[in-house]
Amino acid sequence: MKKIVVPAKGRKIFQGICAGFIGAVAAVALWLPGWLDRWEYQAWDWRVSRFAAPGAATDKIRLIFLDQKSLDWGEKENGLSWPWPREVYGPLINFCKRGGARAVAFDVVFTEASTYGVADDEAFGKAIEDSGIFIGSVFLGRQAGDTRWPAGLPSASLEIQGFDRWSAGDGDETYRFSHGSFAIPEVTTKAKRLGNVHLNPDEDSVYRRTSLFGIFDGRTVPSLALAAYLLDHSKTSIAISKGALRVDGAVIPIDGGGRAVLNFRGPSGTHKAFSAAAVIQSELKIQAGEAPSILPEEFKDAYVFFGFSAPGLYDLRPAPVSGIFPGVELHATALDNILSKDFIKPAPAAITLAATICAALLAGLFLSLASGILANLAVCGLTLLVPPALAAASYAAGFWLPMAVQAVALVLTLISAGVIYYSVEGKQKRFIKNAFQQYLSPDVIEEIITHPERLKLGGQRRVLSIFFSDLEGFTTLSEKLEPEELTSFLNEYLSAMTDIIKAEGGTVDKYEGDAIIAFWNAPLDQPDHAVRCVRAALACQKRLAELRPGFRQRLGKDVKMRIGLNTGSAVVGNMGSESRFDYTMLGDAVNLAARLEGINKQFGTYTIVSENTMKALDGAFPARELSRVAVVGRKESVRIYEPFFPADYDSRLQEFNRFGQGLAAFYKGDFAEAIGVFDKLLEGDPAAASYARQCRRLQEEPPEAWGGVWVMTSK
């Protein structure tokens, strides 16, 4: 039976998909029972605090706070201790009525008679009755208070179409209350409507939702926010069905307990707020014929909520936008959402599942396609940005798309991918790294690991760019140094040069004492191998120049390096015995590169490249033509060049142009003219000095046949 071989790339993709599947399944298993809820709440609060913004009706709502400033005013200016006499609230209600407010909702339940006597309550009740826009509060709960609707109090029951069918479902019935706390009759009987001010936080004690109605003693009581809306919309129709409460046709998404997710508008104070003391004083000034500090027009057509914000009055709640948020602002936010028709919509579970699974599978897939530490880190980083990006986009569209389950799925996918990587692929990759790390750059090793099929063991013929370097006068230098000093110097020098070669993607063939042999375009294809090779050579010379002062101090002389570069066809591969082998190269192109390194001695230069390399560069680096030479062991002459970084070349352009004139005369055999040119360039150009000497020798011993070639007699 023929064995089926799965390509490496296909195997990696399969492993990535498996990692994604594991991450998605595990995350969903944690999400469904609610074990991720606390993390999700924190993630939601991050979205709200960052992106909350005013809505269409935000400017239609006003807040009046009984704040610390008001308490101080009452005590210092009027000698009023807390609690205030209730007749003080009369001017506040009158001012709102005077300004043309649509409704005034008090987030205060006056359950006890005034300590200032019956007349105080009656005065307050009259102000409520005269306004015609007052919304009173009741508190529905499960422990303290009445168990029956108070006798003599109007029913105030809200008709919700479809409620019986909806309540017969699988809801959690958190909307049903067994107890109720009611205000004194002077308030409850005079108010136009009553609203439930009970608020339930989430499991972490943060207030993110609101109930728009509650059931007590067979009556449906609207929330304070809905009661304020109903006062101004007397013909409102309300219907309920699974997942939705419809108010005048506008759909409010609700859960099984009738709760809606609030669409917060911003931190406390986003709705325009006033101090109770300032409002009361403004009304009293108007009554006295004086100019008020607040104009009544501020409340024109507005829904006004009155509540406590002074720290000592204990109505501050934690909310997503702030750890301290006045409770009355929660009711104001709810009404804002009703008017703006933009309560937050929970994303359907199917959408959450699809987003989680897709994110995990894509993360696994991208990880399988990435290679190298940086690529994997980039994938991990970008992958982990997906959940917050999706969550933020969903928030902008008005949806609560769970973010924690997606983030957990991605983290588990990354962990699973790592486990699979080290258990399945790690052994092979560790073998490749151990085998090649001594002479291949990390980038090349990672490429081989990603595409092992590209690596052919054994010899193969390829066009290479070849690098040979040697230190000038190293033999003499080594004889003067102690072994420890020599070893320390070589390690530092070879490490610095090797780092540059590897950074350019080069393969280090071997070290021979101080000599470095390297090449490009194997084992993997590098279309720009010649450019990499020359750039590495010039960078090595630059780095050695930086190290030279330190070496001079240690060794007592300057350290200089000669480099020869050639591009040509060679055989490259793992060569040696079965138990020990080297990845190396053989061929005439290799020998020429070695000869060019030595030719530097003749010209006093330190970097020489062949004509083949210059052609492969295609103008990437400027160079001056140095000579046409016949090296030992080769019949054909070779044109050679000295390359430079562009800035270095430009700084010596005039000198190189003169050198080229002398070189042209040399090629023609006009040695006298050449000497005249080169003699003017002797200072600072060893190559010109070498030519001047060579021209004089040729004048003394003219060649039998001149072809413009400098014949080398030694390696």
N, C-alpha and C positions, 0 to 999 in steps of 0.2 A: 504494500500500500504506500502510495506516494505521500511523503510528509508535507504538510501545508506550512509554509513559512510566512508568518505575518511580518510585513515591513515594519522597521523600527518606528517610523512616523505613525503608522496606524496603531501600533501597540501603545504608543504614548498617548494618543488621542483616546483610546479605549480606557486607559488608566485614569486619564483626567476626567472622563465622563463618570467613571465609577466613583471617583473622589467626590464629584459634585452630587451624585445621587445619594451617597452616604451622608454628606453634609445636609442636604435638603430634608431627607427623611428624619434624621436625628433632630433637626431644628423644629420641624413641624410637630414631632412627637413631644417636644418640650412646650410648644406654643399652645396646642389644643387644650391641655388641662389648665392653662392659665399660669404656668410656672414662669413665663417671661413677662408677666404683666407689669411688675415693678420696674423692670428695665424699660419696657415700652412707655410707661408713664413718664419716666425721665427723658426718654427720647422725644416724646410728644411735647413736653414742657420746653425742650430746647427749640423745637420748631416754633411754638407759639411765641416764646420770648424774643426770637429773632425776626419773625415775619409778621407778627400781628400788626394790623393797620386799620384805620377808621373805615367804616362802611357807609352805605348810602344814607342811613338814618342816624348816624352818630351825632350829627349836629342838631337833631331834633330832641335830644335828651339833655336835661340839666340835673345837676346834683346839688343838694344843699347838705353840707356836713355840719353836724354839731361837733366841732373839733375842739382841740385844746384852747385855741384862741377864743372860741365862744365861751367856754367854761370860765376862762380868766376874765373875760369881759363881764359876764354875769356876776362874778364874785366881786371884782374890783369896782365896777361902775354902778352896780345895782344891789350889791349885798346879797345876791342870790346864791345859796348853796345848792348842791345837787341832792335830789332832783329838783328841777325848776318847777315853778307853778305852771300849770298847763295853759293858762291864759296867755302866757308868753308866746305860745305857738300860733295864737290867733293872728297877730300881725304878719307872721310868715306866710300863713295860708292866704290872707287877704292880699299880700303883695303879689303872690303867684296869680291869683284871680285877676288882680288889677292889670297884670302884664299880658293876660290872655292865654294862660297855660291851658292845655287840653286836660290834664289830670295832675293831681298831686298825690303821690303814693307815699305813705309813711311806713318805713320799715321799723316800726316800734309797736309793740303790743302793750297797751295800757291796761294791764290786768287788775291793778289795784286802784281804789279810789284815791284821789289827790289828798296829800297830807295838809293841803291848804283849805280843805273844806269842799262842800257840795257846790258852792257857788263857782269855784274854780273849774270844776268839771263841766258845769252847765255853760260857763262862758266859752270853754273849749268846744263843747258840742254845738253851740250856736254858730261859732265861726266855721265849723265843719259843714253844718247844714246850709248856711248862707252861701258858701263857696259853690256848692253843687258839683264839685270836681274832686272830692276827697275820696281816696282809696284807703280803707282801714286794713289792719293786719290781723290775722289769726295764725296760731302756731299749732299745726297738727303733728302729733308725736305718738309714742307708743308706751309712755310711762306715766307722766304727770298730766293733770288737767281733767276736764270733763269727759265723760264717756258718752254723753248724749248731746245733741244739738240744743243749745239753750232755748228755753221756752220764751216766746215773744220776739225772738230774733228771726227776721225774714229768712226764708229757706236759702236763697243765694245759690241754689243748685244749678250747675252748668249742664246743658244738654249736649251730649256728644253722640252723634250718629254712629251706629255700629259698635258701641262700647260693649254691649253684652256679648256679641260674637267674639270681639277681640279679647275680652277678659276671660272668656272660657278657654282660651288657648293655653300655651305653655309659659306664660309670663311669670315673673318672679313676685308679682303682687307687692312690690315695695311701695306702690302708690296707695295702698290701703293703710289707714291709721286708726288706732283704737282709742286715742285720747286727743283732746283739743283744748288749747288755751285761748280764751277769748277776752277781748277788751271790755271795759265797762260799757253799760248800755248807752251812755251819752255819746260814745264813739261809734259803737257797732250799729246803733239804730239810725244815726244821722249820716253815716257814710253812704255814698252812692253805691259802692261795691266793697266786698271784702276779698282779700287775697292771702293765700297761704305763703308764709315766709320761711317755711321749713326748707333747709338745704342739706343735701347728703353729700359728703365728700367721697372720693374713691378710697380704696383700701389703704392707700398711703397717706390718708388724711388731707389730700389736696383737692380743692373744689374745681372740677372741670366740667361738670354737667349740671343740668337743671331739670326739675320735674315741673311740667306746665300745669299739672292738675294733681289733686289728691282726693281720695274717697274717705269720708268720715260719716258715720251714722247714716249710710245710704245716700249721702249727698256728694255731688262732685264739686269740689271747691277749686277754682282756678288759682294759679300762682299769682303772686303780686304783680309780676310782669304782664301776664295774660289779662289780669283784671284791669290793669291800666289801659291795655289795648282795647278791651271790650267796652270800657266806658266811652271811648271815642268812636267805636264801631258797633253801634247798637244792633245792627242787622247781621252780625257775623254768624256764619255757619261753620260748625266744627264737626269733623268726622274723623274716625280712627280706623285703621286697618293694620295688618301686620307690618311693622317697621315704619309706619308713617302716621303722623297726625296732620290733618289738613285743616288749615285755618284760612277761611275765605279762598280756598283753592290752592293756597301756597302749601307745599309739602314740607313738613318738619320731620326729619329722620329721628325715630325714637327706638329705644331698645325694648326688651320685654317688660321692663318696669316703668315704661312711659317716660324715660329720661332722654334728653337731647344733649348733644355735645355743644358746649358754648363756643362761639367764634369770638374770641377775645379781640378787643380793639387796640390794646396797648396797656401800658402800666396805669396805675391809679392816677386819675386826673385827665385821662384821655377825653372822657366826656367832660364838658365844661362844668366846673364846680365852683360853689360859693360858700363862704362861711355863714353859718346861721346867724351869728351876731351881726354881720354886715347886712344881711337881708332884713332882719328885724329893725335895725337902726334906719335903713332906707325907708321902710314903711312908716315908721314913726316920724321921720323928717317930712315925708310927703303930707302926712296928716297935719303936721305943724306948719305946713306951707314953706318948707325949706327944700333945698336941692338935695336929692339923695346921692349916695356914693355909687349905688347900682341903679341903673335905669330899669323900670318895669319891662321895657321892650326886650330885655334879655330873655324873657320867658315867653315871648310871643309864639303861640302854637307849639309850645314845647311840652314834653312829658317830664314832670319834675319828680324826683325821688329824694326823700329826706331820710337820713340815717346818721349813725354815729361813726366817727373816725378818731375820736379822742382815745388814746391808749387805755385810759382807765375805765372806759365804758364797754370793753370786751366784745366788740363786734368786728374784729380784724381776723381775716381768714387767710390761709396760704392758697395761692392760685398759681397757675403756670407762669403768669407774667411777673409775679412778685411773691415773696414769702409773707408779705403783709399786705392784704388787700381788703378794703372795707366790704362787709357783707352786702351793703346796699348796692354796691357797684356790680355785684353778681346779678341782682335783679335788673339793674339798668342794662347790663350787657344782654340779658335774655330778651328784654323788650326791643333793644336795638336789633337783635337777630330776627325777631318776629317781623319788625317793620322792614328790615332790609331783605328778608326772605333768604337768609344765607347761613342757617345753622350748619355746622360741620356734618358732613355725611360720612359715616363709617364705610370704608371700602368693603365690598362683598368678600366673603371668605374665599370664594373661588379665585378672585383677583389676587388676593394675598398669597394663596397657594401657588398660583401660576407665576407671580413675580419672584417668589422665593425659589421655586424649582428652576426657573430660567436663570436667575442670577447665579445659583450654585453651579448649574451645569456649564454656563458660560465661563465662570471662574475656573472650573476644572479644565475646560477646554483650552483657555488662554494659558493657563499654567503649563499644560502639556506642550504647547507650541513655543513657550519661552525657553531660552537657554541662557545660562550664566546667572551669576548672583544678582547683578544689576537688573537684568531683564525680569527675573523672578520677583525682585523687590518692587520693581515698577508695576508689575502685574498685580501684586498683592496690594500695593498702595492704591492703584486705580480701582481695583475690585472693591476695596473697602469703602471707596467714595460713592459707589453705586447706591447703597441703601439710603444714605442721607440725601443724595441727589434726587432719587425717586420720591422719597418722603417729602422733601421740600417742594418739588413740583406738584405732588398730589395736594399738599396743603394749599398751594397757590390756587389750585382748582377747586378747593373747598372740600377735600376728602382727607380722612384719617386713614392712611395706608400704613399698617404696622411696619415699623422699621426694625425693631429688635429681632424678630424672627428671621428677617433677611440677613442682618448682620451676623447673627449666630450661625446661620447656614453657611455664610461665606467663611467665617472663622473655622468652622468645623471642616469645610471643604479644603481650606488651606492646610489644616492639620492632617487631614486624610491624605491629601496629595503628598505631603512630606513623608508620611509613614509609608505610602506606596512607593515613593521615590527611593527611599533608603532600603526598603525591603526587596524591591524588584530590580530597580535600575542602579542602585548604589554600588553593588559589587562590580558591575561592568565599568561604571564610570571611575570608580577608584582605581581599577586596574589600568585604564587608559591614562589617568592622571599620573599614576606612579611611573608608567612606562615612558611618558613624554615630557613630564614637567621639567626635566633637566635641560631640554634643548628646544622646547616650543613655547611660544608666548601663551599666556592664559587665554587670550581670545581665540587663538587657534585651537587650543585644547578643548575649549567649550564648543567650538564649531564641530570638532571631531566627535565629541560626546553627543551632540545633537544629531549629527549625520554620520554615524560610524561607517555607513556603506560607502562613503567617499574615500575612506582610507584603504589603500591597496598595499598590503605588505609584500615585500620583495622589491626588486628593481623595476623601474619604469623610466622611460625617457621623457624629460620635460625641459622646457625653456626656463632657466633659472637666472636670477640676478644674484651674483656671488660676491661675497665680501671677505677680503683677507686684510688683516691688520697685524702690525708688528711694532714693537717699541724700538726707537732709535738708541743704539748703544746699550742694549739691555745686558749683553754678556759682560761687558766691563762693569756695569752697575751691579750685577748680581755677585760678582767676585768680591766686591767691597763691603757687601752687607752680610750681617749675621742671618742665619736661616730664619729666625723668628721675625726679624725686620723685613726680610724679603717676602715671607709669606703674608705678613700683614699688609704690605704695600700692594702685592698682587691681588689679594682678595678685595681690597678697596677699589683698585683700578678696574679689575675685571667685572666686579659687581656693577659699577657705574656704567660701563660700556654695554654690558649685557642687558641692563634695564632698558636702555635706549633701543637696542636691537629688538627686544621683545615687545616694547611699546609700539614699534612699527610693524609688528606681526612677523618678525623674522624668526628663522629656525637656527639655533646655534648648533653647528655641526660638532665642533670640538674646540678645546683649548690645547695649545701646544706651548707650554711655558707661558710666555707673555703674549703669544699670538692668539688671535681670535679668528675662527673660520665660521662663516654663517651664510645663509642663503634665503631667498624669498621665492614664493610661488610653489612651494611644496611643504607639507603634503596636500594642502588645499590650494585651490585656484586663487590667485591674487592678480587681477588684470593690471593693476598699477604697481607691480612688483619692482620695476626699475625705479620709480619715483620713491617708493618706500626705502629702497636700498640706499640711494644717494642721500635722501633726507636723513637717514640714520647715520651715514658716514659723516655728514657735515655737523649733525648734532653731537656726535661723539667727539669731534675735534673741538667743538665749542665747550663741551663739558670738561674735557681735559684741560683746556685753557683756564677754566675756572678753578680746577683742582691744582694746577701747576704751582702756584705760590706755596701751598701747603706741602706738596711733594718736595719742592726745592728746599724748604726748611728742614725736612726730615732726611732727604737723600743727599743734599749738597750739590745738586745739579738739576737742570730743567729736564722734564720728562716730555718727550714728543713722540708722536705716533704716525707711522706711515700706513696708508690704506690704498689697496688696489681693488677696483670694482670692474666686473665684466658681466655681460649678459649673453647667454648662449645655451645651446642644448647640452644636457648632461644626463647621466643615469643617476637616479636618486632612489633610495629605499633602505630597508633594513638589511644590512649586510654583516655577515659574521657567521658564527656557529649557531646551532639550535639552542644552546644554553646561554650564549652571550652574543649580543649583536649591537650594532650602532646604526642609527639612522643617518646616513652620510651620502656623499655624492662623488661621482667619478667622471672624468672626461677632459677633453682638451680645453673646454671653456673654463674649467676649474683651474687647470694649470696656468692659463693665461692670466686669470685674476691674481694668482700667486706671483707671477712674473711682474705684473704691473705694480704690485706693492713694492717690490725690490727696485723697480726703475725709478721710484721717487728719489733714490740716492743720487742718480745721475743728474737730476734737474734741481735738486735742493727743494723739492716740493713735498707735500705730505698727503695729498689725495689725488689719485689719478683714476679716470674712468675710460673705458674703451669706447670706440666709435659705436659699437652695437648698443651699449648702454645709453649713449647720447641719443641715438635714434629712438629708442624705446621711451625716453623721457618726453619726447615730443615738445620740447621747449619749457618743461616744468622748472628747470634750473638753468641759469646762464653759466657759461663756461668759456674759457679761452682754449683755443687749440694749442697743444703743447708740442706735438711732434708727430712724425711718422717713424715708428721704430720697428726694427727687426729683432725680436727677442730670441734668446737661446732656445733651441728646440723647435722653432717654427720657420718655415720658408717664407711665408707671406708676411709683408709688413702690416703693422697695425697703427691706425691713427688714434692718438690718445689726447685726452683733454683734462683740464683742471677745473672742477666745478666750484661754484660759490653760491652762498645765499644771495638773493637779488640785491639787498642793500650793500653787502660787501663788494659785489661786482661793480655796482654803479659808482661806488666811491673810488674805484681804480680804473674806470672805463678809459680815460685818456692814456693811462700807462699801458693798458692791454691793447689799445689800438696801435700804439707805437711798437709794441712787441709783435703784433701781427705783421707789421711792415717788415720787421727784421726777419720773421719766420718765412715770409714770402721770398725775400732775397736769398735766404738759406736754401729753400727748396729749389730755386733757380741755379744755385751754385755760385751766386755772386757773393762770395764770402767777405770781400772788402766792404761792400755796402751793408751787409748784415752786421759786421763788426762795428761799423759806424753807428748803427741804430742801437745795438745791444750795449755798447760802451756807455751810452747815455742813460741806460736803465740799471746799471750795476747796483746802485744803492737801493736796497730794499727789495730786490728781485733776484734771488739766487738762480732762477731759471735763465734769466738774461746773462748772468755771469757764466753759467755753464755753456751757453751757446757761444759767447765770446771766446772762451777757451777752445771750444771744439772747432770753431771757424779758423782760429789761428793754427791749430794742428793740421787742419785740412789744407790750409794755405802752404804749410811747410811740406806736407806730404799729400799732394793732390791725388784723389782717387782715380783709378783707371776709367771707371764709368760711374757717373753721378746720377742717382735717381732720387735725390732728396730724402733718403732714408738714413736715420741714425742707427747704426748697427751696434747692438749690445753684445759685449763679449763675455759678460758674466751675469749670473742670476741676481 
